[in-house]
Amino acid sequence: MPRKNPQLETILNSIADGVFTINLDREITSFNRSAERITGVKREQAIGQKCFDVFHANICQGRCAMEKTLKTGTSMIDLPVSILNIRGKTVPISISTAVLKNDRGETVGGVETFRDLSAIEDMRRELARQYSFGDIISKNHEIVNLFGVLPDIAQSSSTVLIQGASGTGKELFALAIHNCSTRAEGPYVAVNCGALPSTLLESELFGYCKGAFTDAKLDKPGRFARARGGTLFLDEIGDLPLPLQVKLLRVLQEGEYEPLGATKPVTSDARIIAATNRDLASLMAEGKFREDLYYRINVIKLFLPTLAQRREDIPLLVEHFIDRFNARTGRRITGVSPEVLRLFMHYGFPGNIRQLENIIEHAFVLCRGTIITPEHLPADILAINARPAAVPGSDEAFSFKKAEAQVILDTLKKYGNHRGNTARELGIDKATLWRKMKRLGITA
């Protein structure tokens, strides 16, 4: 047993982090009070035990940080892991390791400090609940407002129209509505109205009976039949040909349809959620979309902003996609560099959220470390970022200045000219916001 040092024990017991030391046989030689609190194991029980018999971490088998430190002499800093405490509860912690040496410089053991991250994780989960609905992640005020009404929309049986540019997550909202509805146990069936020619689309939607045409050897149920008891998602409904618009209108009005070659109608039991990236009002004016169908599908309308209109969501979405690809690939990428985040915050994202996801996936292929840097991004993104700065007074500089001012004015308006909240949403401090407002001539 090592000689006790009362002064050292007092110091160790006064700190909030857990600390334990081991000898070269991996036996615990000291165990402070915070280590007792976090693990639930008393000091008297821990001393003399193998560290892996007391400190049940998810890296003890095969990836032990302390063992690696003892072999290489390299310290570990803030490695996120989890342990099982004495009650069998998983506790998230971060650990740091270092070697212990005697007066002659010989390694005699190791020291590990660990910090309980439970409160931080609880806060993160609370924020995740606040800023998410199903798989939808956002802190944009328009989307968060939608979170408040989506449960009521989901529980109703009304037809929903989701409008937004390509890549804004329209089907994600349709899925969330379905999964929170009374039809969640039923099927969710999707069809892209613009992806098939009208002749195939009709049979895809309504199905056909044996003998309806030359190659109809057997009955084939359509998407309406497959969605019975569930939800039918009609994506890009603005591309639906006029003859099929008439048939869809009948389904919505009468609750029935006729498969090709059928002699009697079939009752429909599918909730309709439609989506479009087109302006249906303009299509109606051009005679390309029926007015009566428009009012039938436009019972509840949701409008999804572009990613450029919800830039405050970019850091959340980046973290979400990194977590997703880490789980899918088994990697341990922890985030993006400040340069990458700044680039994202100023990029236009014409492909919206789908484009951001593809960019992160591209970076995962090239990144060999734990941080995504600009060199891991697609060449076209870097090319835009590498363009020479606009000459002061040029049209480009004026356009950027005008756009920057508009963003600040819109955010100030949103928060009733509260500069603290405005700066927080824009991701800058209040002093930076004040300087920008002064430079741009904003007096609000």
C-alpha positions as CSV (number, residue, x, y, z in Angstrom):
1,M,0.0,0.0,0.0
2,P,1.3,3.5,-0.8
3,R,2.1,5.8,2.0
4,K,-0.8,8.2,2.7
5,N,-0.3,11.9,2.1
6,P,-3.1,13.7,4.1
7,Q,-2.4,17.0,2.3
8,L,-2.7,15.5,-1.1
9,E,-5.9,13.6,-0.1
10,T,-7.4,16.9,1.1
11,I,-6.6,18.5,-2.2
12,L,-8.0,15.6,-4.3
13,N,-11.2,15.4,-2.2
14,S,-11.9,19.1,-2.7
15,I,-12.2,19.1,-6.5
16,A,-15.4,18.4,-8.4
17,D,-13.8,15.9,-10.9
18,G,-13.4,12.3,-10.1
19,V,-9.7,11.2,-9.7
20,F,-8.2,7.8,-9.3
21,T,-4.6,6.4,-9.6
22,I,-3.4,2.9,-10.5
23,N,-0.1,1.0,-10.2
24,L,1.5,-0.9,-13.1
25,D,-0.7,-3.9,-12.2
26,R,-3.8,-1.8,-12.9
27,E,-4.8,-1.8,-9.2
28,I,-6.4,1.4,-7.8
29,T,-4.2,3.1,-5.3
30,S,-6.3,6.3,-4.6
31,F,-9.9,7.2,-5.2
32,N,-11.3,10.7,-4.3
33,R,-14.7,11.6,-3.1
34,S,-16.0,12.9,-6.5
35,A,-15.0,9.5,-7.9
36,E,-17.2,7.9,-5.2
37,R,-20.1,10.2,-6.0
38,I,-19.9,9.6,-9.8
39,T,-19.4,5.9,-9.7
40,G,-21.3,5.1,-6.5
41,V,-18.4,3.0,-5.4
42,K,-16.9,3.7,-1.9
43,R,-13.1,4.4,-1.6
44,E,-12.6,1.4,0.7
45,Q,-14.2,-0.9,-1.9
46,A,-12.2,0.6,-4.8
47,I,-8.7,0.6,-3.3
48,G,-6.8,-2.5,-4.4
49,Q,-9.3,-3.5,-7.1
50,K,-8.5,-3.7,-10.8
51,C,-9.6,-0.4,-12.4
52,F,-11.7,-2.2,-14.9
53,D,-13.6,-4.0,-12.1
54,V,-14.6,-0.6,-10.6
55,F,-14.6,1.8,-13.5
56,H,-17.0,0.1,-15.9
57,A,-16.4,2.3,-19.0
58,N,-17.5,1.4,-22.6
59,I,-13.8,1.5,-23.6
60,C,-12.4,-0.9,-21.0
61,Q,-12.4,-3.8,-23.4
62,G,-10.0,-3.2,-26.3
63,R,-9.8,0.6,-26.3
64,C,-8.6,1.5,-22.8
65,A,-7.3,5.0,-22.6
66,M,-5.3,4.4,-19.5
67,E,-3.6,1.4,-21.0
68,K,-2.7,3.3,-24.2
69,T,-1.3,6.1,-22.0
70,L,0.9,3.7,-20.0
71,K,2.2,2.1,-23.2
72,T,2.9,5.3,-25.2
73,G,3.4,7.9,-22.4
74,T,0.9,10.1,-24.3
75,S,-1.8,11.7,-22.3
76,M,-5.5,11.7,-23.3
77,I,-7.5,14.9,-22.8
78,D,-11.3,15.1,-22.5
79,L,-12.1,11.8,-24.2
80,P,-16.0,11.3,-24.2
81,V,-17.0,7.9,-22.8
82,S,-19.7,6.5,-20.7
83,I,-19.6,4.3,-17.5
84,L,-22.0,2.1,-15.6
85,N,-22.4,3.3,-12.0
86,I,-23.0,0.9,-9.1
87,R,-26.8,1.1,-9.7
88,G,-26.4,0.1,-13.4
89,K,-27.2,3.5,-14.7
90,T,-25.2,4.8,-17.7
91,V,-23.3,8.1,-16.9
92,P,-21.7,10.2,-19.7
93,I,-18.3,11.5,-18.7
94,S,-15.1,12.9,-20.2
95,I,-11.8,11.4,-19.1
96,S,-8.2,12.6,-19.1
97,T,-5.2,10.3,-18.4
98,A,-1.5,10.8,-17.6
99,V,1.4,8.6,-16.4
100,L,2.8,8.8,-12.9
101,K,6.6,8.8,-12.4
102,N,8.8,8.5,-9.3
103,D,11.7,10.7,-8.4
104,R,14.0,8.8,-10.8
105,G,11.7,9.4,-13.8
106,E,10.4,5.8,-13.8
107,T,6.8,5.1,-14.7
108,V,5.0,3.7,-11.6
109,G,1.4,4.0,-12.6
110,G,-1.2,6.3,-14.1
111,V,-3.8,8.9,-13.0
112,E,-7.2,9.4,-14.6
113,T,-9.5,12.3,-14.0
114,F,-13.1,12.2,-15.2
115,R,-16.0,14.8,-15.3
116,D,-19.7,14.0,-15.0
117,L,-21.4,15.3,-18.1
118,S,-25.0,14.2,-17.0
119,A,-26.2,17.8,-16.5
120,I,-24.8,18.9,-19.9
121,E,-26.4,15.8,-21.6
122,D,-29.7,16.5,-20.0
123,M,-29.6,20.1,-21.2
124,R,-28.6,18.9,-24.7
125,R,-31.5,16.5,-24.8
126,E,-33.9,19.2,-23.5
127,L,-32.7,21.5,-26.3
128,A,-33.1,18.7,-28.8
129,R,-36.7,18.2,-27.7
130,Q,-37.3,22.0,-28.0
131,Y,-35.8,22.2,-31.4
132,S,-37.0,19.0,-33.0
133,F,-40.2,17.2,-34.1
134,G,-39.5,13.6,-35.1
135,D,-36.4,13.9,-37.3
136,I,-37.0,17.6,-38.0
137,I,-34.3,19.8,-36.4
138,S,-34.7,23.5,-36.2
139,K,-34.6,26.6,-34.0
140,N,-35.9,28.8,-36.7
141,H,-38.9,30.7,-35.3
142,E,-41.1,29.7,-38.3
143,I,-40.3,26.0,-38.0
144,V,-40.6,26.1,-34.2
145,N,-44.0,27.6,-34.6
146,L,-44.9,24.7,-36.8
147,F,-43.7,22.3,-34.1
148,G,-46.4,23.7,-31.9
149,V,-49.3,22.9,-34.3
150,L,-48.0,19.7,-36.0
151,P,-49.4,17.4,-33.3
152,D,-52.8,18.9,-33.8
153,I,-52.4,18.7,-37.6
154,A,-51.3,15.1,-37.3
155,Q,-54.3,14.1,-35.2
156,S,-56.7,15.5,-37.7
157,S,-57.8,13.7,-40.9
158,S,-57.6,16.9,-43.0
159,T,-55.6,17.0,-46.3
160,V,-52.3,18.9,-45.9
161,L,-50.4,20.8,-48.6
162,I,-46.7,21.4,-47.9
163,Q,-45.1,24.1,-50.0
164,G,-41.3,24.7,-50.3
165,A,-38.3,24.6,-52.6
166,S,-36.6,21.3,-53.4
167,G,-34.5,20.0,-50.6
168,T,-36.3,21.9,-47.8
169,G,-37.5,18.6,-46.2
170,K,-41.1,18.4,-47.3
171,E,-41.3,14.6,-47.1
172,L,-39.7,14.7,-43.6
173,F,-42.7,16.8,-42.5
174,A,-45.1,14.4,-44.2
175,L,-43.5,11.5,-42.4
176,A,-43.6,13.4,-39.0
177,I,-47.3,14.1,-39.5
178,H,-48.0,10.4,-40.4
179,N,-45.9,9.1,-37.5
180,C,-47.8,11.3,-35.0
181,S,-51.2,10.5,-36.4
182,T,-53.8,7.9,-35.5
183,R,-52.7,6.2,-38.8
184,A,-49.1,5.7,-37.6
185,E,-49.6,1.9,-37.5
186,G,-50.8,2.0,-41.1
187,P,-48.6,2.2,-44.2
188,Y,-46.9,5.4,-45.4
189,V,-46.8,5.4,-49.2
190,A,-45.1,8.0,-51.4
191,V,-45.3,8.8,-55.1
192,N,-43.5,11.5,-57.1
193,C,-46.1,12.9,-59.5
194,G,-43.4,14.4,-61.7
195,A,-41.3,11.3,-62.1
196,L,-43.6,9.2,-64.2
197,P,-45.4,9.7,-67.5
198,S,-49.2,10.2,-67.1
199,T,-50.0,6.8,-68.6
200,L,-47.9,5.0,-65.9
201,L,-48.8,7.4,-63.2
202,E,-52.5,6.6,-63.4
203,S,-51.9,2.9,-63.0
204,E,-49.4,3.6,-60.2
205,L,-52.0,5.7,-58.3
206,F,-55.2,3.7,-58.9
207,G,-53.9,0.2,-60.0
208,Y,-55.5,-2.0,-62.6
209,C,-57.5,-5.2,-63.0
210,K,-56.6,-8.3,-64.9
211,G,-57.3,-7.8,-68.5
212,A,-57.4,-4.0,-68.4
213,F,-54.9,-4.0,-71.2
214,T,-52.8,-6.5,-73.1
215,D,-50.0,-7.1,-70.5
216,A,-52.3,-7.0,-67.5
217,K,-52.0,-10.6,-66.5
218,L,-52.9,-10.1,-62.9
219,D,-54.6,-7.5,-60.7
220,K,-52.2,-4.8,-59.5
221,P,-53.1,-2.6,-56.5
222,G,-52.2,1.0,-56.9
223,R,-50.7,3.4,-54.3
224,F,-54.2,4.3,-53.0
225,A,-54.8,0.6,-52.2
226,R,-51.4,0.2,-50.7
227,A,-51.9,3.2,-48.5
228,R,-55.2,1.9,-47.1
229,G,-55.5,2.8,-43.4
230,G,-52.4,5.0,-43.7
231,T,-51.1,8.0,-45.5
232,L,-50.5,8.7,-49.2
233,F,-47.8,11.3,-49.9
234,L,-48.2,13.0,-53.3
235,D,-44.9,14.7,-53.9
236,E,-44.7,17.4,-56.6
237,I,-48.4,17.5,-57.1
238,G,-48.0,20.6,-59.3
239,D,-46.7,18.3,-62.0
240,L,-49.9,16.1,-62.0
241,P,-51.5,16.1,-65.5
242,L,-54.9,17.7,-65.8
243,P,-56.8,14.4,-66.6
244,L,-55.4,12.8,-63.4
245,Q,-56.3,16.0,-61.4
246,V,-59.9,15.2,-62.3
247,K,-59.6,11.7,-60.9
248,L,-57.8,12.8,-57.8
249,L,-60.5,15.4,-57.2
250,R,-63.1,12.6,-57.3
251,V,-61.2,10.6,-54.7
252,L,-61.1,13.7,-52.4
253,Q,-64.7,14.5,-52.9
254,E,-66.3,11.1,-53.0
255,G,-63.8,9.0,-51.1
256,E,-63.6,6.4,-54.0
257,Y,-61.8,5.6,-57.2
258,E,-61.8,3.1,-60.1
259,P,-58.8,1.0,-61.0
260,L,-58.2,0.7,-64.7
261,G,-60.5,-2.0,-66.1
262,A,-62.7,-2.1,-63.0
263,T,-66.5,-2.3,-63.2
264,K,-67.2,-0.7,-59.8
265,P,-65.5,1.9,-57.6
266,V,-63.2,1.1,-54.7
267,T,-63.5,3.0,-51.4
268,S,-60.4,5.0,-50.5
269,D,-59.1,5.0,-46.9
270,A,-55.9,7.0,-47.2
271,R,-55.1,10.4,-45.8
272,I,-53.6,12.7,-48.4
273,I,-50.5,14.8,-47.8
274,A,-49.4,16.7,-50.9
275,A,-46.3,18.7,-51.6
276,T,-45.0,21.0,-54.3
277,N,-42.1,23.3,-55.0
278,R,-44.2,25.2,-57.6
279,D,-46.5,28.2,-57.2
280,L,-49.9,26.5,-57.6
281,A,-51.7,29.9,-57.8
282,S,-49.7,30.8,-60.9
283,L,-50.4,27.3,-62.4
284,M,-54.1,27.9,-61.8
285,A,-53.9,31.3,-63.6
286,E,-52.2,29.5,-66.5
287,G,-54.9,26.8,-66.6
288,K,-52.4,24.1,-65.6
289,F,-53.9,23.3,-62.2
290,R,-57.6,22.9,-61.4
291,E,-58.9,25.5,-58.9
292,D,-61.3,23.1,-57.3
293,L,-58.5,20.6,-56.7
294,Y,-56.4,23.3,-55.2
295,Y,-59.0,24.2,-52.6
296,R,-59.5,20.5,-51.8
297,I,-55.8,19.9,-51.1
298,N,-55.2,23.3,-49.5
299,V,-57.2,22.5,-46.3
300,I,-54.1,22.9,-44.1
301,K,-51.1,24.6,-45.7
302,L,-47.5,24.5,-44.4
303,F,-44.8,26.7,-46.0
304,L,-41.1,25.6,-45.5
305,P,-38.4,28.3,-45.7
306,T,-35.2,27.7,-47.6
307,L,-32.0,26.9,-45.7
308,A,-30.8,30.4,-46.6
309,Q,-33.8,31.8,-44.7
310,R,-33.0,29.7,-41.6
311,R,-29.3,30.1,-41.3
312,E,-29.5,29.7,-37.5
313,D,-30.3,26.0,-38.2
314,I,-27.0,25.3,-40.1
315,P,-24.9,24.4,-36.9
316,L,-27.7,22.2,-35.7
317,L,-28.1,20.4,-39.0
318,V,-24.3,20.0,-39.4
319,E,-24.1,18.3,-36.0
320,H,-27.1,16.2,-36.9
321,F,-25.6,15.0,-40.1
322,I,-22.2,14.3,-38.5
323,D,-24.0,12.2,-35.9
324,R,-25.9,10.3,-38.6
325,F,-22.8,9.6,-40.7
326,N,-20.7,8.6,-37.6
327,A,-23.4,6.0,-36.8
328,R,-23.6,4.8,-40.4
329,T,-19.8,4.6,-41.0
330,G,-18.4,3.9,-37.5
331,R,-16.3,7.0,-37.6
332,R,-15.6,9.5,-34.8
333,I,-15.7,12.9,-36.5
334,T,-16.5,15.5,-33.8
335,G,-17.4,18.5,-35.9
336,V,-16.3,21.1,-38.5
337,S,-13.6,23.7,-38.2
338,P,-14.5,27.4,-37.6
339,E,-13.5,28.2,-41.2
340,V,-16.0,25.6,-42.5
341,L,-18.8,26.9,-40.3
342,R,-18.1,30.4,-41.5
343,L,-18.2,29.3,-45.1
344,F,-21.5,27.5,-44.5
345,M,-23.0,30.5,-42.8
346,H,-22.4,32.7,-45.8
347,Y,-23.1,30.1,-48.6
348,G,-26.4,30.3,-50.5
349,F,-27.2,26.5,-50.4
350,P,-29.3,26.4,-53.6
351,G,-30.0,22.8,-52.9
352,N,-31.1,23.5,-49.4
353,I,-30.9,20.9,-46.6
354,R,-30.3,18.1,-49.0
355,Q,-27.3,19.8,-50.4
356,L,-25.8,20.4,-46.9
357,E,-26.3,16.7,-46.2
358,N,-24.5,15.7,-49.4
359,I,-21.6,18.1,-48.5
360,I,-21.2,16.5,-45.1
361,E,-21.3,13.0,-46.7
362,H,-18.6,14.1,-49.2
363,A,-16.4,15.4,-46.4
364,F,-16.7,12.1,-44.5
365,V,-15.2,10.3,-47.5
366,L,-12.1,12.6,-47.6
367,C,-11.7,13.4,-43.8
368,R,-9.2,11.1,-42.1
369,G,-9.1,13.0,-38.8
370,T,-11.8,14.1,-36.4
371,I,-12.5,17.6,-37.7
372,I,-13.8,18.5,-41.2
373,T,-11.8,21.3,-42.7
374,P,-12.2,23.3,-46.0
375,E,-10.0,20.8,-47.9
376,H,-12.6,18.1,-47.3
377,L,-15.4,20.1,-49.0
378,P,-16.5,19.8,-52.6
379,A,-14.5,21.9,-55.1
380,D,-17.5,24.0,-56.2
381,I,-18.1,25.2,-52.7
382,L,-14.4,26.1,-52.3
383,A,-14.4,27.9,-55.6
384,I,-17.2,30.2,-54.5
385,N,-15.4,30.8,-51.3
386,A,-12.1,31.5,-53.1
387,R,-13.5,34.2,-55.4
388,P,-11.7,37.6,-55.0
389,A,-13.4,40.0,-52.6
390,A,-15.7,42.5,-54.2
391,V,-14.1,45.9,-55.0
392,P,-15.7,48.5,-52.7
393,G,-18.3,50.4,-54.6
394,S,-18.9,47.6,-57.1
395,D,-22.4,46.1,-57.7
396,E,-21.3,42.9,-56.0
397,A,-20.1,44.7,-52.9
398,F,-23.3,46.8,-52.9
399,S,-25.5,43.7,-53.2
400,F,-23.7,41.9,-50.3
401,K,-23.9,45.0,-48.1
402,K,-27.6,45.3,-48.9
403,A,-28.2,41.6,-48.2
404,E,-26.3,41.8,-44.9
405,A,-28.3,44.8,-43.8
406,Q,-31.6,43.1,-44.7
407,V,-30.7,40.1,-42.6
408,I,-29.9,42.3,-39.6
409,L,-33.1,44.4,-40.0
410,D,-35.2,41.2,-40.3
411,T,-33.7,39.7,-37.2
412,L,-34.0,43.0,-35.2
413,K,-37.7,43.1,-36.2
414,K,-38.2,39.5,-35.2
415,Y,-36.9,40.3,-31.7
416,G,-38.5,43.7,-31.3
417,N,-35.1,45.5,-31.7
418,H,-33.6,43.5,-28.8
419,R,-29.9,43.5,-29.8
420,G,-28.9,40.7,-27.4
421,N,-31.3,38.2,-28.9
422,T,-30.5,39.5,-32.4
423,A,-26.8,39.0,-31.9
424,R,-27.4,35.5,-30.4
425,E,-29.4,34.4,-33.4
426,L,-26.9,35.8,-35.9
427,G,-24.1,34.0,-34.1
428,I,-22.1,37.1,-33.2
429,D,-21.6,39.1,-30.0
430,K,-23.4,42.4,-29.3
431,A,-20.3,44.5,-29.9
432,T,-19.9,43.0,-33.4
433,L,-23.6,43.6,-34.1
434,W,-23.3,47.2,-33.0
435,R,-20.3,47.8,-35.3
436,K,-22.1,46.2,-38.3
437,M,-25.2,48.3,-37.6
438,K,-23.0,51.4,-37.5
439,R,-21.2,50.5,-40.7
440,L,-24.5,49.7,-42.5
441,G,-26.3,52.8,-41.2
442,I,-28.9,50.8,-39.2
443,T,-30.3,52.9,-36.4
444,A,-33.0,50.6,-35.0
